[in-house]
Amino acid sequence: MRLFPNLIKATFVLATLAAPALADEVTGEILAYDRQANIIIFGDRTVWLLGALLVPGDLTAGYTVTLTFTSDGDNGMKKADALTRAN
């Protein structure tokens, strides 16, 4: 009979750990963009590594963009998924 409560606890723990990553987005004005390193710095001084993300060819400082990324909850950010110009 003690097996059933332990089974419920184990199921709850596994379900909590297997939570899906959450998509999120941030919009900001580009302060600096390094094409070589593929890094964007927003006006609030946050730094975003774009990885292999396709970036518009005419992207420069001063543009306002929306960056969609995969959030990993309390573990931070996983990756940038999309970048679109907002203006």
N, C-alpha and C positions, 0 to 999 in steps of 0.2 A: 504494500500500500504506500510505502514511502517513495516508490519509483515515480508515481504520477506527479506529485508536486515538483520533484526534481526535473522531470521532463518538461513541465510548463516553464520553469525557470530557464532551462537550457534553450527552449524555443524562443523565449523573450530575448535572451541575450543575443542569439544568432540573428534574430530579426532586427535588432537595434544596430548591430555591427554591419549588417548588409544593406544599410540604407543607401539609396541611390545618391549620386552626386547631384547637386543642384545647379541649374543654369542661372546666371545673374548677369547684369550688365551695368556699365558705368559710362557716363558721358562727361567729357571734359575738353578743355582747350589744350592743344598740344603746345608745350613750352619748348621741347626739343625732340628731334627724331633722328636717330642714328641708323642710317640705311645699312651700314656694314654689320652692325651687331643686331639689327632689327629690334631696337628698343625704343619705346615711346616714353617720354616724361611729360606728365600732365602739369597744368598750372599749379596744382596743389602739392606738387613735388612727388607724387606717386610714380613709381617706375614699373613699366609693364614690358615683359619679354614676350614678343609676338611669335617666336619660333618660326615654323614653316607657313605661317598665315599669309594669305595673299593680301598685299597692301596696295592701295591705289598709287599709281606711278607719280602723281603730282602732289603727294602728301607732304606738307611742310608745316613748320611752326605757325601757329595762329589759327589753324583749322580746328573746328569743333568736331569731335568724332564720338561715336558710341562703340564701345568695346564689349562684346559678349564673351563671357568666360565661364568655365566650369568651376564651381565652388566645391570645396571638399569639407564643408562644415567648419569645425574648429581647427582643422589641419591647414586651412588657408586655401590658396587657389591652385587648381590643377593646370589648366591651360587656357589660352585665348582661342576662342572658336571663330569669331568673326569681327571684322572692323568695318564700320560704315561711316561715311561723312554725314554729319548732322546739318551742315550748312552748304 
